[in-house]
Amino acid sequence: MLKEVGASGQISLGKRFAGQLFEMVVHADQRVELIPMSVVAGKRASAPARSSADWRPPGGYLQANDWALANREALEAYAAEVDGHGTAAEQLQQYLDAAARAVG
């Protein structure tokens, strides 16, 4: 269906779409895409925001520090593995880059 934009910048889609909301996406090649949208009523938070004290590890920092000291060897081994192989995100990016080079 061919539509012409009027002098005021408006386009008429017809009565079928009257009152409906659309997300307008303008692509790099100047194509325009209208995506039907629905308004969803927001809802209030069910609980008030927690205080900063609630964000501490269970047992507080003293217990977390004790755990870290007790597991120091495993934590250092994990850190060395990350240094050698990169994080999971870095490994995924390397895989994606290699796959893209293989295709293109």
C-alpha positions as CSV (number, residue, x, y, z in Angstrom):
1,M,0.0,0.0,0.0
2,L,1.5,3.3,-1.1
3,K,1.0,6.3,1.3
4,E,2.1,9.9,0.8
5,V,3.3,12.1,3.7
6,G,1.4,15.3,3.7
7,A,2.9,18.8,3.8
8,S,2.5,18.9,7.6
9,G,4.5,15.6,7.9
10,Q,1.5,13.4,8.7
11,I,0.5,10.1,7.1
12,S,-3.0,8.7,7.2
13,L,-3.2,4.9,7.8
14,G,-7.0,4.7,7.8
15,K,-9.7,4.2,10.4
16,R,-8.5,0.6,11.1
17,F,-5.5,2.0,13.0
18,A,-7.2,5.0,14.5
19,G,-6.1,5.6,18.1
20,Q,-3.4,2.9,18.0
21,L,0.1,3.6,19.1
22,F,3.1,2.8,17.0
23,E,6.9,2.7,17.6
24,M,8.5,4.4,14.6
25,V,11.9,3.1,13.6
26,V,13.9,4.9,11.0
27,H,16.6,2.7,9.5
28,A,20.0,3.8,8.2
29,D,18.7,3.5,4.6
30,Q,15.8,5.8,5.5
31,R,13.2,3.0,5.5
32,V,10.5,3.7,8.1
33,E,9.0,0.9,10.1
34,L,5.9,1.2,12.2
35,I,5.5,-1.3,15.0
36,P,2.2,-1.6,16.9
37,M,2.6,-1.0,20.6
38,S,0.5,-1.4,23.7
39,V,0.6,0.7,26.8
40,V,1.1,-1.3,29.9
41,A,0.2,0.4,33.2
42,G,3.2,0.6,35.5
43,K,2.9,-1.0,38.9
44,R,4.3,0.1,42.2
45,A,7.1,-1.7,43.9
46,S,5.7,-4.4,46.2
47,A,8.3,-3.7,48.9
48,P,10.2,-0.6,49.9
49,A,13.8,-0.4,48.8
50,R,16.1,-2.2,51.2
51,S,18.7,-0.4,53.2
52,S,22.4,-0.7,52.2
53,A,23.0,-3.0,55.2
54,D,20.7,-5.6,53.5
55,W,23.2,-5.9,50.6
56,R,25.9,-7.3,52.8
57,P,26.8,-11.0,52.4
58,P,25.1,-13.4,54.8
59,G,26.9,-13.2,58.1
60,G,28.5,-9.9,57.1
61,Y,31.9,-9.1,55.7
62,L,33.7,-10.9,58.6
63,Q,32.3,-14.2,57.6
64,A,32.9,-13.5,53.9
65,N,36.5,-12.6,54.6
66,D,37.0,-15.8,56.6
67,W,35.6,-17.8,53.7
68,A,37.9,-16.1,51.3
69,L,40.9,-16.8,53.5
70,A,39.9,-20.4,53.9
71,N,39.5,-20.8,50.1
72,R,42.5,-18.7,49.1
73,E,44.2,-21.4,47.2
74,A,41.2,-22.2,45.0
75,L,40.5,-18.5,44.4
76,E,44.1,-17.9,43.3
77,A,43.9,-20.9,41.0
78,Y,40.7,-19.5,39.5
79,A,42.3,-16.0,39.1
80,A,45.3,-17.6,37.3
81,E,43.0,-19.5,35.0
82,V,41.2,-16.3,34.1
83,D,44.6,-14.6,33.5
84,G,45.6,-17.4,31.2
85,H,42.3,-18.0,29.3
86,G,40.3,-14.8,29.8
87,T,36.9,-14.4,31.3
88,A,33.9,-16.3,29.9
89,A,32.9,-13.1,28.1
90,E,36.3,-12.7,26.5
91,Q,36.4,-16.4,25.5
92,L,32.9,-16.0,23.9
93,Q,34.0,-12.9,22.0
94,Q,37.1,-14.8,20.7
95,Y,34.9,-17.6,19.5
96,L,32.5,-15.3,17.8
97,D,35.3,-13.4,16.1
98,A,36.9,-16.7,14.8
99,A,33.5,-17.9,13.6
100,A,33.0,-14.6,11.7
101,R,36.4,-14.8,10.1
102,A,35.7,-18.4,9.0
103,V,32.4,-17.4,7.4
104,G,33.6,-14.2,5.7
